[in-house]
């Protein structure tokens, strides 16, 4: 049996409300990485929404195009994540990507409503009531979105109300840090009467002792390396001072006085030999 007219009209209006609500909440998401956990929460809810209607669509043989329209909220959130990833992986600032969330994410919401209107015009039945209900949703939503973009900044107030708690933080104060801390150094490692819990705590204590020994060995090796580098620097300075250029070069070989004396002795010996021959 196909969907009844009233049921289909209710689902059309519900989808319009979900699109508007998704656009509003998307505009309140903090930039990554602070917005990671809020985005994940919204994305899980946006996936649960069409999955919860899957059995109904199967039994009532709903139109495939109408089924796929229910994935539009998930697609809106995925596009937001893609733009945030581009901002993180490039020189583009997150503020440049604010065109997507301008006016309660008015651009993606309007595109979703256009697709919904195309479906309404396709099925012919109950056009006027469905378009009227959708208009009652999109017209005030558009007005509030534009008013917020013009200076109202209502999404900032809503973001402070929804996402500013420590629960959503990804640093050491948030829920993720609390979950990790249960398996880390912040866990109670005192001896326990429960054998299984004591065995688990003993493993953690051994791991911490091993990490502490590694840190101490690393620290000692750094100190010894520093001492060796200081010693080698001092030796280099001593060698440099010893091997510096002397102020006066040492004398080597015969000097001029010895050479002249030798010439005089040789000349005297030659004269003596000539005189002896004449006599």
C-alpha positions in Angstrom: 0.0 0.0 0.0 1.5 3.4 -1.0 1.8 6.3 1.5 -1.5 7.9 2.4 -1.9 11.5 1.4 -2.0 12.7 5.0 1.1 10.7 6.0 3.0 11.9 3.0 2.0 15.5 3.7 3.1 15.2 7.3 6.5 13.8 6.2 6.9 16.6 3.7 6.3 19.2 6.4 8.4 17.4 8.9 11.3 17.2 6.4 11.0 21.0 5.8 11.2 21.6 9.6 14.2 19.3 9.9 16.0 21.1 7.0 15.4 24.5 8.7 16.5 23.2 12.1 19.6 21.6 10.6 20.5 24.8 8.9 20.1 26.7 12.2 22.2 24.3 14.2 24.9 24.1 11.5 25.3 27.9 11.7 26.0 27.6 15.4 28.8 25.0 15.1 32.2 26.2 16.2 35.0 25.9 13.8 37.1 22.8 13.8 38.6 21.3 15.9 36.3 22.6 18.7 33.3 21.8 16.5 34.2 18.2 16.0 32.1 16.7 18.7 29.0 18.9 18.2 29.2 18.2 14.5 29.4 14.4 15.1 26.4 14.6 17.4 24.3 16.4 14.7 25.5 14.1 12.0 24.5 11.0 13.9 21.0 12.4 14.5 20.7 13.4 10.8 21.5 9.8 9.9 19.1 8.3 12.4 16.3 10.4 11.0 16.1 8.7 7.5 17.0 5.3 8.9 14.1 5.4 11.3 11.7 5.9 8.3 13.3 3.3 6.1 10.9 0.5 7.1 7.9 2.7 6.6 9.1 3.7 3.1 9.7 0.1 2.3 6.3 -1.1 3.3 4.4 1.8 1.7 6.6 1.8 -1.5 7.5 5.5 -1.1 8.9 7.4 -4.1 12.7 7.0 -4.3 13.2 10.7 -4.9 11.2 11.4 -1.7 13.3 8.8 0.2 16.6 10.4 -0.9 15.4 13.9 0.1 15.5 12.7 3.8 19.3 12.5 3.5 19.6 16.2 2.7 20.3 17.2 6.4 23.3 14.7 6.4 24.5 16.2 3.2 24.3 19.7 4.6 26.5 18.7 7.5 29.0 16.8 5.3 29.4 19.9 3.1 30.1 22.0 6.3 32.7 19.5 7.3 34.3 19.5 3.8 34.6 23.3 3.9 36.1 23.3 7.4 38.6 20.7 6.2 39.6 22.8 3.3 40.1 25.8 5.6 42.3 23.7 7.9 44.3 22.2 5.1 45.0 25.5 3.2 45.7 29.1 3.8 42.0 29.9 3.6 40.7 31.3 6.9 37.5 29.8 8.5 35.9 33.2 8.2 36.0 32.9 4.4 33.8 29.8 4.7 31.1 31.7 6.5 29.1 32.2 3.3 27.8 28.7 3.9 26.4 29.4 7.3 25.3 33.0 6.5 21.8 33.7 7.8 21.2 30.4 9.6 22.8 28.5 6.6 20.2 30.0 4.4 21.8 28.9 1.1 21.8 25.1 1.7 18.3 25.3 3.4 16.8 27.1 0.4 18.4 24.5 -2.0 16.8 21.8 0.1 13.4 23.5 0.0 13.7 23.8 -3.8 14.2 20.1 -4.1 11.2 19.5 -1.8 9.0 21.8 -3.9 10.1 19.9 -7.0 8.8 16.7 -5.4 5.5 18.4 -4.5 5.0 19.6 -8.0 5.9 16.1 -9.3 3.3 14.1 -7.3 0.5 16.6 -8.1 -1.7 15.7 -5.1 -2.2 18.1 -2.2 0.0 20.7 -3.7 -1.6 23.8 -2.1 -1.6 22.5 1.5 2.0 21.3 1.3 3.3 24.4 -0.3 1.4 26.5 2.3 3.0 24.6 5.2 6.4 24.9 3.7 5.9 28.6 3.2 5.0 29.0 6.8 8.3 27.5 7.7 10.7 29.0 5.2 9.4 32.6 5.2 9.9 33.3 8.9 13.1 31.3 8.8 14.5 33.4 6.0 13.5 36.6 7.8 15.2 35.6 11.1 18.3 34.4 9.2 18.7 37.7 7.4 18.0 39.7 10.6 20.7 37.6 12.3 23.2 38.2 9.5 22.4 42.0 9.6 23.6 42.3 13.1 21.4 40.3 15.4 23.8 37.4 15.7 21.2 35.1 17.2 23.2 32.0 16.2 26.1 33.2 18.5 23.8 33.3 21.4 22.4 29.9 20.6 26.0 28.5 20.1 26.9 29.9 23.6 23.9 28.1 25.0 24.5 24.8 23.2 28.2 24.2 22.7 30.2 26.3 25.2 30.1 23.8 28.0 33.2 21.8 28.9 31.4 18.7 27.8 32.0 19.6 24.1 35.7 20.5 24.4 38.4 18.5 22.7 41.1 19.7 25.0 42.0 18.4 28.5 38.8 19.7 30.0 36.2 17.9 27.8 34.5 14.6 27.8 37.0 13.0 25.4 39.8 13.9 27.8 37.8 12.4 30.6 37.3 9.2 28.8 41.0 8.9 27.9 41.9 9.8 31.5 40.2 6.7 32.7 42.8 4.7 31.0 45.7 7.0 31.7 47.6 8.5 34.5 44.6 10.1 36.1 43.0 6.7 36.9 43.1 5.4 40.5 46.0 3.0 40.6 45.7 2.1 44.3 45.6 -1.6 45.1 42.1 -3.1 44.6 40.4 -6.1 46.2 38.9 -7.1 42.9 41.4 -9.5 41.2 40.6 -8.4 37.7 40.7 -4.7 38.5 43.9 -5.2 40.4 45.5 -7.0 37.4 44.4 -4.1 35.1 45.8 -1.5 37.5 49.1 -3.5 37.8 49.5 -3.4 34.1 49.0 0.4 34.1 51.5 0.8 36.9 54.1 -1.2 35.0 53.5 0.8 31.9 54.0 4.0 33.8 57.2 2.8 35.5 58.5 1.7 32.1 57.7 5.1 30.6 59.4 6.8 33.6 62.6 4.7 33.1 62.7 5.6 29.4 62.3 9.3 30.3 65.1 9.1 32.9 67.4 7.2 30.5 66.7 9.8 27.8 67.5 12.6 30.3 70.7 11.1 31.4 71.9 10.5 27.8 71.1 14.1 27.0 73.2 15.2 30.0 76.2 13.0 29.1 76.0 14.2 25.5 76.0 17.8 26.8 79.1 17.1 29.0 80.9 15.4 26.1 80.2 18.4 23.8 81.4 20.8 26.5 84.6 18.8 26.9 85.3 18.7 23.2 84.7 22.4 23.0 87.3 23.0 25.7 89.8 20.8 24.0 89.3 22.6 20.8 90.0 25.9 22.5 93.2 24.6 24.1 94.4 23.2 20.7 93.6 26.5 19.1 95.6 28.5 21.7 98.6 26.2 21.4 98.6 26.2 17.7 98.4 30.0 17.4 101.1 31.8 15.4 104.2 32.6 17.4 105.4 36.2 17.6 109.0 35.3 16.4 110.0 32.5 14.0 112.9 30.3 15.3 116.2 30.3 13.5 117.1 27.2 11.4 120.4 26.2 9.5 123.6 28.3 9.4 123.4 32.0 10.2 125.4 34.7 8.3 128.2 35.0 10.9 129.2 31.4 10.5 129.1 31.6 6.7 131.4 34.7 6.7 133.8 33.1 9.2 134.1 30.0 6.9 134.9 32.2 3.9 137.6 34.0 5.9 139.2 30.7 7.1 139.1 29.3 3.5 140.7 32.5 2.1 143.4 32.5 4.8 144.2 28.8 4.1 144.5 29.5 0.4 146.9 32.5 1.0 149.0 30.4 3.3 149.2 27.6 0.7 150.3 30.0 -2.1 152.9 31.6 0.2 154.3 28.2 1.2 154.7 27.2 -2.4 156.7 30.4 -3.3 159.1 29.8 -0.5 
